[in-house]
Amino acid sequence: MKTIAIASAKGGSCKTTCTATLAARAAMDSSRVAILDLNQDQGNLSDWWTLRGRPKNPTLIDLEDISEDIEALRESGCEWVFIDTPPLEVRLIEQAIAVADLVVIPVRTSFLDINATDAVTSLCRRHRKLFAFLLAAVDVKMPKLTEQAMHMLLRMAKPGGRVMTSRMSYRQGYIQSLAVGRAAHETEKTLVGEIDSIWAEVRQLAESRRASEAAQ
């Protein structure tokens, strides 16, 4: 089983969008996908799952104890777990990081958003967890801003991190799909290739991490 935490200490960084998108895409390849919504004050991921029709795949897990819930999922034969974390609540973010095989950090291309990643990367390094920055809400009309963000993140990723080559573009499909319990690639076919690329990179990073740990 691979566990992916989607984490950022800043609100509005596309965490829930990323979590829902990855879970829906993973469910196309696996029949055993689970999601955990740690941002229960807002419950946006839970609302998305309800609008989706409360499916068994991906299924929403009633949160009790993160470590125990993850172990129970492992024993049940679950293959992929995606954890949506809240902003600001460092205790919950750290709990998610502690059980993760990979931490995906969605980040917009502004200096303030990039600077706000320090809290999460510090926790990842403390727990020796691989993390990967995913540029989110990327506006193709602003290539220079995107390039500058990439250079900053490449410096901040060392040690212990990566900057994903795949990016999540600034498209209405990501926003509108969540409101009807869908994922962007299910409502806007032009996003299929982009989301396939993001999923393939996340999958490769998570699986390589597990292989590395097993060899140690």
HELIX and SHEET records of a PDB file:
HELIX    1   1 LYS A   15  ALA A   26  1                                  12    
HELIX    2   2 ASN A   44  LEU A   51  1                                   8    
HELIX    3   3 ILE A   66  SER A   76  1                                  11    
HELIX    4   4 VAL A   90  VAL A   99  1                                  10    
HELIX    5   5 PHE A  111  ASN A  115  1                                   5    
HELIX    6   6 ASP A  118  ARG A  126  1                                   9    
HELIX    7   7 PRO A  143  MET A  156  1                                  14    
HELIX    8   8 GLN A  172  LEU A  178  1                                   7    
HELIX    9   9 ALA A  184  THR A  187  1                                   4    
HELIX   10  10 LYS A  189  LEU A  191  5                                   3    
HELIX   11  11 VAL A  192  ALA A  215  1                                  24    
SHEET    1   A 7 THR A  59  LEU A  60  0                                        
SHEET    2   A 7 VAL A  33  ASP A  37  1                                        
SHEET    3   A 7 TRP A  80  ASP A  84  1                                        
SHEET    4   A 7 LYS A   2  ILE A   6  1                                        
SHEET    5   A 7 LEU A 102  VAL A 107  1                                        
SHEET    6   A 7 PHE A 131  LEU A 135  1                                        
SHEET    7   A 7 GLY A 161  VAL A 163  1                                        
END                                                                             
